Amino acid sequence: MPTIQVHLMEGRTVEQKKELVKALTDATVKTLGGSPESVDILLYDIKRHDWATGGELWSEKK
């Protein structure tokens, strides 16, 4: 089964992350089959100064 990598801008609560991994696991099992225990999800919190869009750091956006 898959390993899913999710890159998030920091600031999500543990409860939000728990809900996200549950939803991703359920969707993966429903779509691909297998068991929830076979789905790995890696969450990466990225600081705003380490993330840029359109040539601008998120830490500098207003």
PDB file of N, CA, C and O in Angstrom:
ATOM      1  N   MET A   1       0.838  -1.186   0.000  1.00  0.00           N
ATOM      2  CA  MET A   1       0.000   0.000   0.000  1.00  0.00           C
ATOM      3  C   MET A   1       0.876   1.241   0.000  1.00  0.00           C
ATOM      4  O   MET A   1       2.097   1.152   0.130  1.00  0.00           O
ATOM      5  N   PRO A   2       0.262   2.364  -0.143  1.00  0.00           N
ATOM      6  CA  PRO A   2       1.031   3.591  -0.346  1.00  0.00           C
ATOM      7  C   PRO A   2       1.552   4.227   0.933  1.00  0.00           C
ATOM      8  O   PRO A   2       1.079   3.983   2.042  1.00  0.00           O
ATOM      9  N   THR A   3       2.547   5.049   0.704  1.00  0.00           N
ATOM     10  CA  THR A   3       2.980   6.014   1.701  1.00  0.00           C
ATOM     11  C   THR A   3       2.612   7.380   1.141  1.00  0.00           C
ATOM     12  O   THR A   3       3.037   7.747   0.046  1.00  0.00           O
ATOM     13  N   ILE A   4       1.829   8.121   1.893  1.00  0.00           N
ATOM     14  CA  ILE A   4       1.345   9.427   1.456  1.00  0.00           C
ATOM     15  C   ILE A   4       2.114  10.499   2.217  1.00  0.00           C
ATOM     16  O   ILE A   4       2.187  10.470   3.445  1.00  0.00           O
ATOM     17  N   GLN A   5       2.684  11.439   1.482  1.00  0.00           N
ATOM     18  CA  GLN A   5       3.395  12.556   2.096  1.00  0.00           C
ATOM     19  C   GLN A   5       2.531  13.813   1.967  1.00  0.00           C
ATOM     20  O   GLN A   5       2.052  14.142   0.882  1.00  0.00           O
ATOM     21  N   VAL A   6       2.343  14.507   3.086  1.00  0.00           N
ATOM     22  CA  VAL A   6       1.543  15.722   3.104  1.00  0.00           C
ATOM     23  C   VAL A   6       2.407  16.845   3.664  1.00  0.00           C
ATOM     24  O   VAL A   6       2.886  16.770   4.795  1.00  0.00           O
ATOM     25  N   HIS A   7       2.597  17.869   2.871  1.00  0.00           N
ATOM     26  CA  HIS A   7       3.355  19.040   3.303  1.00  0.00           C
ATOM     27  C   HIS A   7       2.359  20.131   3.670  1.00  0.00           C
ATOM     28  O   HIS A   7       1.546  20.551   2.846  1.00  0.00           O
ATOM     29  N   LEU A   8       2.434  20.579   4.910  1.00  0.00           N
ATOM     30  CA  LEU A   8       1.504  21.570   5.438  1.00  0.00           C
ATOM     31  C   LEU A   8       2.260  22.778   5.951  1.00  0.00           C
ATOM     32  O   LEU A   8       3.345  22.651   6.518  1.00  0.00           O
ATOM     33  N   MET A   9       1.682  23.945   5.748  1.00  0.00           N
ATOM     34  CA  MET A   9       2.243  25.105   6.411  1.00  0.00           C
ATOM     35  C   MET A   9       1.954  24.935   7.905  1.00  0.00           C
ATOM     36  O   MET A   9       0.842  24.569   8.286  1.00  0.00           O
ATOM     37  N   GLU A  10       2.942  25.199   8.740  1.00  0.00           N
ATOM     38  CA  GLU A  10       2.784  24.984  10.177  1.00  0.00           C
ATOM     39  C   GLU A  10       1.578  25.745  10.717  1.00  0.00           C
ATOM     40  O   GLU A  10       1.155  26.757  10.157  1.00  0.00           O
ATOM     41  N   GLY A  11       1.041  25.233  11.814  1.00  0.00           N
ATOM     42  CA  GLY A  11      -0.050  25.923  12.470  1.00  0.00           C
ATOM     43  C   GLY A  11      -1.302  25.080  12.646  1.00  0.00           C
ATOM     44  O   GLY A  11      -2.246  25.517  13.304  1.00  0.00           O
ATOM     45  N   ARG A  12      -1.332  23.880  12.073  1.00  0.00           N
ATOM     46  CA  ARG A  12      -2.494  23.007  12.251  1.00  0.00           C
ATOM     47  C   ARG A  12      -2.418  22.362  13.622  1.00  0.00           C
ATOM     48  O   ARG A  12      -1.332  22.085  14.132  1.00  0.00           O
ATOM     49  N   THR A  13      -3.578  22.125  14.214  1.00  0.00           N
ATOM     50  CA  THR A  13      -3.618  21.478  15.522  1.00  0.00           C
ATOM     51  C   THR A  13      -3.470  19.963  15.362  1.00  0.00           C
ATOM     52  O   THR A  13      -3.633  19.419  14.270  1.00  0.00           O
ATOM     53  N   VAL A  14      -3.161  19.307  16.461  1.00  0.00           N
ATOM     54  CA  VAL A  14      -3.073  17.853  16.454  1.00  0.00           C
ATOM     55  C   VAL A  14      -4.437  17.268  16.070  1.00  0.00           C
ATOM     56  O   VAL A  14      -4.498  16.276  15.344  1.00  0.00           O
ATOM     57  N   GLU A  15      -5.511  17.861  16.542  1.00  0.00           N
ATOM     58  CA  GLU A  15      -6.851  17.368  16.207  1.00  0.00           C
ATOM     59  C   GLU A  15      -7.113  17.472  14.705  1.00  0.00           C
ATOM     60  O   GLU A  15      -7.678  16.548  14.120  1.00  0.00           O
ATOM     61  N   GLN A  16      -6.721  18.558  14.080  1.00  0.00           N
ATOM     62  CA  GLN A  16      -6.881  18.692  12.626  1.00  0.00           C
ATOM     63  C   GLN A  16      -6.076  17.628  11.893  1.00  0.00           C
ATOM     64  O   GLN A  16      -6.553  17.041  10.921  1.00  0.00           O
ATOM     65  N   LYS A  17      -4.865  17.384  12.354  1.00  0.00           N
ATOM     66  CA  LYS A  17      -4.026  16.370  11.723  1.00  0.00           C
ATOM     67  C   LYS A  17      -4.623  14.971  11.894  1.00  0.00           C
ATOM     68  O   LYS A  17      -4.574  14.161  10.969  1.00  0.00           O
ATOM     69  N   LYS A  18      -5.182  14.687  13.063  1.00  0.00           N
ATOM     70  CA  LYS A  18      -5.829  13.397  13.290  1.00  0.00           C
ATOM     71  C   LYS A  18      -6.995  13.207  12.328  1.00  0.00           C
ATOM     72  O   LYS A  18      -7.165  12.126  11.765  1.00  0.00           O
ATOM     73  N   GLU A  19      -7.787  14.234  12.140  1.00  0.00           N
ATOM     74  CA  GLU A  19      -8.921  14.155  11.216  1.00  0.00           C
ATOM     75  C   GLU A  19      -8.438  13.965   9.779  1.00  0.00           C
ATOM     76  O   GLU A  19      -9.028  13.197   9.018  1.00  0.00           O
ATOM     77  N   LEU A  20      -7.368  14.661   9.410  1.00  0.00           N
ATOM     78  CA  LEU A  20      -6.825  14.547   8.060  1.00  0.00           C
ATOM     79  C   LEU A  20      -6.318  13.133   7.792  1.00  0.00           C
ATOM     80  O   LEU A  20      -6.652  12.548   6.762  1.00  0.00           O
ATOM     81  N   VAL A  21      -5.516  12.571   8.700  1.00  0.00           N
ATOM     82  CA  VAL A  21      -4.969  11.242   8.445  1.00  0.00           C
ATOM     83  C   VAL A  21      -6.065  10.181   8.441  1.00  0.00           C
ATOM     84  O   VAL A  21      -5.957   9.192   7.717  1.00  0.00           O
ATOM     85  N   LYS A  22      -7.100  10.365   9.223  1.00  0.00           N
ATOM     86  CA  LYS A  22      -8.237   9.428   9.199  1.00  0.00           C
ATOM     87  C   LYS A  22      -8.938   9.506   7.844  1.00  0.00           C
ATOM     88  O   LYS A  22      -9.238   8.475   7.242  1.00  0.00           O
ATOM     89  N   ALA A  23      -9.200  10.722   7.360  1.00  0.00           N
ATOM     90  CA  ALA A  23      -9.885  10.887   6.077  1.00  0.00           C
ATOM     91  C   ALA A  23      -9.042  10.349   4.922  1.00  0.00           C
ATOM     92  O   ALA A  23      -9.568   9.691   4.024  1.00  0.00           O
ATOM     93  N   LEU A  24      -7.744  10.624   4.939  1.00  0.00           N
ATOM     94  CA  LEU A  24      -6.867  10.127   3.882  1.00  0.00           C
ATOM     95  C   LEU A  24      -6.777   8.603   3.900  1.00  0.00           C
ATOM     96  O   LEU A  24      -6.788   7.961   2.850  1.00  0.00           O
ATOM     97  N   THR A  25      -6.690   8.035   5.091  1.00  0.00           N
ATOM     98  CA  THR A  25      -6.630   6.583   5.217  1.00  0.00           C
ATOM     99  C   THR A  25      -7.917   5.954   4.704  1.00  0.00           C
ATOM    100  O   THR A  25      -7.875   4.999   3.927  1.00  0.00           O
ATOM    101  N   ASP A  26      -9.054   6.478   5.129  1.00  0.00           N
ATOM    102  CA  ASP A  26     -10.338   5.930   4.685  1.00  0.00           C
ATOM    103  C   ASP A  26     -10.482   6.015   3.162  1.00  0.00           C
ATOM    104  O   ASP A  26     -10.918   5.057   2.524  1.00  0.00           O
ATOM    105  N   ALA A  27     -10.115   7.161   2.582  1.00  0.00           N
ATOM    106  CA  ALA A  27     -10.227   7.338   1.132  1.00  0.00           C
ATOM    107  C   ALA A  27      -9.288   6.393   0.386  1.00  0.00           C
ATOM    108  O   ALA A  27      -9.640   5.863  -0.668  1.00  0.00           O
ATOM    109  N   THR A  28      -8.107   6.187   0.931  1.00  0.00           N
ATOM    110  CA  THR A  28      -7.141   5.294   0.284  1.00  0.00           C
ATOM    111  C   THR A  28      -7.632   3.852   0.299  1.00  0.00           C
ATOM    112  O   THR A  28      -7.567   3.156  -0.714  1.00  0.00           O
ATOM    113  N   VAL A  29      -8.120   3.410   1.441  1.00  0.00           N
ATOM    114  CA  VAL A  29      -8.626   2.034   1.552  1.00  0.00           C
ATOM    115  C   VAL A  29      -9.844   1.851   0.649  1.00  0.00           C
ATOM    116  O   VAL A  29      -9.964   0.825  -0.022  1.00  0.00           O
ATOM    117  N   LYS A  30     -10.738   2.819   0.624  1.00  0.00           N
ATOM    118  CA  LYS A  30     -11.930   2.729  -0.227  1.00  0.00           C
ATOM    119  C   LYS A  30     -11.546   2.665  -1.709  1.00  0.00           C
ATOM    120  O   LYS A  30     -12.139   1.904  -2.474  1.00  0.00           O
ATOM    121  N   THR A  31     -10.569   3.453  -2.103  1.00  0.00           N
ATOM    122  CA  THR A  31     -10.195   3.544  -3.515  1.00  0.00           C
ATOM    123  C   THR A  31      -9.287   2.407  -3.963  1.00  0.00           C
ATOM    124  O   THR A  31      -9.481   1.843  -5.040  1.00  0.00           O
ATOM    125  N   LEU A  32      -8.293   2.065  -3.137  1.00  0.00           N
ATOM    126  CA  LEU A  32      -7.283   1.093  -3.543  1.00  0.00           C
ATOM    127  C   LEU A  32      -7.450  -0.285  -2.918  1.00  0.00           C
ATOM    128  O   LEU A  32      -6.833  -1.253  -3.363  1.00  0.00           O
ATOM    129  N   GLY A  33      -8.280  -0.371  -1.893  1.00  0.00           N
ATOM    130  CA  GLY A  33      -8.418  -1.631  -1.175  1.00  0.00           C
ATOM    131  C   GLY A  33      -7.348  -1.752  -0.106  1.00  0.00           C
ATOM    132  O   GLY A  33      -6.610  -0.803   0.162  1.00  0.00           O
ATOM    133  N   GLY A  34      -7.273  -2.917   0.497  1.00  0.00           N
ATOM    134  CA  GLY A  34      -6.290  -3.130   1.554  1.00  0.00           C
ATOM    135  C   GLY A  34      -6.858  -2.756   2.910  1.00  0.00           C
ATOM    136  O   GLY A  34      -8.059  -2.534   3.065  1.00  0.00           O
ATOM    137  N   SER A  35      -5.972  -2.692   3.880  1.00  0.00           N
ATOM    138  CA  SER A  35      -6.392  -2.386   5.251  1.00  0.00           C
ATOM    139  C   SER A  35      -5.833  -1.035   5.688  1.00  0.00           C
ATOM    140  O   SER A  35      -4.822  -0.577   5.155  1.00  0.00           O
ATOM    141  N   PRO A  36      -6.484  -0.403   6.649  1.00  0.00           N
ATOM    142  CA  PRO A  36      -5.976   0.875   7.161  1.00  0.00           C
ATOM    143  C   PRO A  36      -4.546   0.756   7.703  1.00  0.00           C
ATOM    144  O   PRO A  36      -3.764   1.702   7.612  1.00  0.00           O
ATOM    145  N   GLU A  37      -4.211  -0.401   8.261  1.00  0.00           N
ATOM    146  CA  GLU A  37      -2.876  -0.605   8.829  1.00  0.00           C
ATOM    147  C   GLU A  37      -1.777  -0.599   7.776  1.00  0.00           C
ATOM    148  O   GLU A  37      -0.597  -0.482   8.107  1.00  0.00           O
ATOM    149  N   SER A  38      -2.152  -0.721   6.535  1.00  0.00           N
ATOM    150  CA  SER A  38      -1.143  -0.744   5.468  1.00  0.00           C
ATOM    151  C   SER A  38      -0.896   0.630   4.857  1.00  0.00           C
ATOM    152  O   SER A  38      -0.057   0.766   3.966  1.00  0.00           O
ATOM    153  N   VAL A  39      -1.612   1.649   5.321  1.00  0.00           N
ATOM    154  CA  VAL A  39      -1.471   3.011   4.784  1.00  0.00           C
ATOM    155  C   VAL A  39      -0.572   3.813   5.731  1.00  0.00           C
ATOM    156  O   VAL A  39      -0.878   3.973   6.912  1.00  0.00           O
ATOM    157  N   ASP A  40       0.533   4.306   5.192  1.00  0.00           N
ATOM    158  CA  ASP A  40       1.422   5.190   5.957  1.00  0.00           C
ATOM    159  C   ASP A  40       1.227   6.621   5.475  1.00  0.00           C
ATOM    160  O   ASP A  40       1.141   6.879   4.274  1.00  0.00           O
ATOM    161  N   ILE A  41       1.158   7.544   6.424  1.00  0.00           N
ATOM    162  CA  ILE A  41       1.019   8.958   6.087  1.00  0.00           C
ATOM    163  C   ILE A  41       2.089   9.723   6.855  1.00  0.00           C
ATOM    164  O   ILE A  41       2.209   9.599   8.074  1.00  0.00           O
ATOM    165  N   LEU A  42       2.860  10.511   6.124  1.00  0.00           N
ATOM    166  CA  LEU A  42       3.910  11.337   6.717  1.00  0.00           C
ATOM    167  C   LEU A  42       3.484  12.791   6.608  1.00  0.00           C
ATOM    168  O   LEU A  42       3.191  13.276   5.516  1.00  0.00           O
ATOM    169  N   LEU A  43       3.450  13.489   7.743  1.00  0.00           N
ATOM    170  CA  LEU A  43       3.085  14.901   7.767  1.00  0.00           C
ATOM    171  C   LEU A  43       4.335  15.737   7.980  1.00  0.00           C
ATOM    172  O   LEU A  43       5.122  15.481   8.892  1.00  0.00           O
ATOM    173  N   TYR A  44       4.504  16.726   7.138  1.00  0.00           N
ATOM    174  CA  TYR A  44       5.644  17.631   7.240  1.00  0.00           C
ATOM    175  C   TYR A  44       5.138  19.038   7.489  1.00  0.00           C
ATOM    176  O   TYR A  44       4.445  19.608   6.647  1.00  0.00           O
ATOM    177  N   ASP A  45       5.480  19.605   8.642  1.00  0.00           N
ATOM    178  CA  ASP A  45       5.151  20.997   8.938  1.00  0.00           C
ATOM    179  C   ASP A  45       6.266  21.876   8.389  1.00  0.00           C
ATOM    180  O   ASP A  45       7.437  21.700   8.724  1.00  0.00           O
ATOM    181  N   ILE A  46       5.889  22.811   7.552  1.00  0.00           N
ATOM    182  CA  ILE A  46       6.853  23.711   6.932  1.00  0.00           C
ATOM    183  C   ILE A  46       6.642  25.110   7.503  1.00  0.00           C
ATOM    184  O   ILE A  46       5.516  25.605   7.547  1.00  0.00           O
ATOM    185  N   LYS A  47       7.713  25.733   7.933  1.00  0.00           N
ATOM    186  CA  LYS A  47       7.628  27.101   8.441  1.00  0.00           C
ATOM    187  C   LYS A  47       7.319  28.060   7.294  1.00  0.00           C
ATOM    188  O   LYS A  47       7.710  27.827   6.150  1.00  0.00           O
ATOM    189  N   ARG A  48       6.612  29.138   7.616  1.00  0.00           N
ATOM    190  CA  ARG A  48       6.199  30.108   6.591  1.00  0.00           C
ATOM    191  C   ARG A  48       7.399  30.703   5.853  1.00  0.00           C
ATOM    192  O   ARG A  48       7.292  31.040   4.674  1.00  0.00           O
ATOM    193  N   HIS A  49       8.551  30.835   6.544  1.00  0.00           N
ATOM    194  CA  HIS A  49       9.726  31.402   5.869  1.00  0.00           C
ATOM    195  C   HIS A  49      10.455  30.372   5.005  1.00  0.00           C
ATOM    196  O   HIS A  49      11.418  30.707   4.315  1.00  0.00           O
ATOM    197  N   ASP A  50       9.990  29.108   5.043  1.00  0.00           N
ATOM    198  CA  ASP A  50      10.564  28.061   4.206  1.00  0.00           C
ATOM    199  C   ASP A  50       9.643  27.666   3.052  1.00  0.00           C
ATOM    200  O   ASP A  50       9.896  26.673   2.371  1.00  0.00           O
ATOM    201  N   TRP A  51       8.583  28.431   2.830  1.00  0.00           N
ATOM    202  CA  TRP A  51       7.601  28.130   1.787  1.00  0.00           C
ATOM    203  C   TRP A  51       7.397  29.393   0.963  1.00  0.00           C
ATOM    204  O   TRP A  51       7.173  30.471   1.513  1.00  0.00           O
ATOM    205  N   ALA A  52       7.475  29.257  -0.346  1.00  0.00           N
ATOM    206  CA  ALA A  52       7.287  30.412  -1.227  1.00  0.00           C
ATOM    207  C   ALA A  52       6.328  30.058  -2.352  1.00  0.00           C
ATOM    208  O   ALA A  52       6.290  28.920  -2.821  1.00  0.00           O
ATOM    209  N   THR A  53       5.569  31.031  -2.769  1.00  0.00           N
ATOM    210  CA  THR A  53       4.677  30.904  -3.905  1.00  0.00           C
ATOM    211  C   THR A  53       4.814  32.171  -4.743  1.00  0.00           C
ATOM    212  O   THR A  53       4.766  33.282  -4.215  1.00  0.00           O
ATOM    213  N   GLY A  54       4.983  31.997  -6.029  1.00  0.00           N
ATOM    214  CA  GLY A  54       5.087  33.157  -6.911  1.00  0.00           C
ATOM    215  C   GLY A  54       6.307  34.021  -6.614  1.00  0.00           C
ATOM    216  O   GLY A  54       6.277  35.234  -6.821  1.00  0.00           O
ATOM    217  N   GLY A  55       7.368  33.407  -6.136  1.00  0.00           N
ATOM    218  CA  GLY A  55       8.602  34.148  -5.864  1.00  0.00           C
ATOM    219  C   GLY A  55       8.592  34.937  -4.579  1.00  0.00           C
ATOM    220  O   GLY A  55       9.468  35.773  -4.356  1.00  0.00           O
ATOM    221  N   GLU A  56       7.595  34.680  -3.714  1.00  0.00           N
ATOM    222  CA  GLU A  56       7.490  35.420  -2.463  1.00  0.00           C
ATOM    223  C   GLU A  56       7.326  34.454  -1.299  1.00  0.00           C
ATOM    224  O   GLU A  56       6.504  33.540  -1.352  1.00  0.00           O
ATOM    225  N   LEU A  57       8.115  34.661  -0.242  1.00  0.00           N
ATOM    226  CA  LEU A  57       7.990  33.844   0.963  1.00  0.00           C
ATOM    227  C   LEU A  57       6.648  34.121   1.628  1.00  0.00           C
ATOM    228  O   LEU A  57       6.187  35.262   1.677  1.00  0.00           O
ATOM    229  N   TRP A  58       6.037  33.073   2.134  1.00  0.00           N
ATOM    230  CA  TRP A  58       4.769  33.237   2.830  1.00  0.00           C
ATOM    231  C   TRP A  58       4.915  34.092   4.084  1.00  0.00           C
ATOM    232  O   TRP A  58       3.957  34.747   4.495  1.00  0.00           O
ATOM    233  N   SER A  59       6.068  34.095   4.681  1.00  0.00           N
ATOM    234  CA  SER A  59       6.293  34.907   5.874  1.00  0.00           C
ATOM    235  C   SER A  59       6.273  36.397   5.563  1.00  0.00           C
ATOM    236  O   SER A  59       6.139  37.221   6.467  1.00  0.00           O
ATOM    237  N   GLU A  60       6.408  36.747   4.277  1.00  0.00           N
ATOM    238  CA  GLU A  60       6.409  38.161   3.883  1.00  0.00           C
ATOM    239  C   GLU A  60       5.089  38.601   3.250  1.00  0.00           C
ATOM    240  O   GLU A  60       4.917  39.771   2.907  1.00  0.00           O
ATOM    241  N   LYS A  61       4.164  37.660   3.098  1.00  0.00           N
ATOM    242  CA  LYS A  61       2.861  38.023   2.537  1.00  0.00           C
ATOM    243  C   LYS A  61       2.065  38.784   3.570  1.00  0.00           C
ATOM    244  O   LYS A  61       2.169  38.523   4.768  1.00  0.00           O
ATOM    245  N   LYS A  62       1.277  39.718   3.107  1.00  0.00           N
ATOM    246  CA  LYS A  62       0.464  40.542   4.025  1.00  0.00           C
ATOM    247  C   LYS A  62      -0.947  40.046   4.089  1.00  0.00           C
ATOM    248  O   LYS A  62      -1.769  40.615   4.807  1.00  0.00           O
TER     249      LYS A  62
END
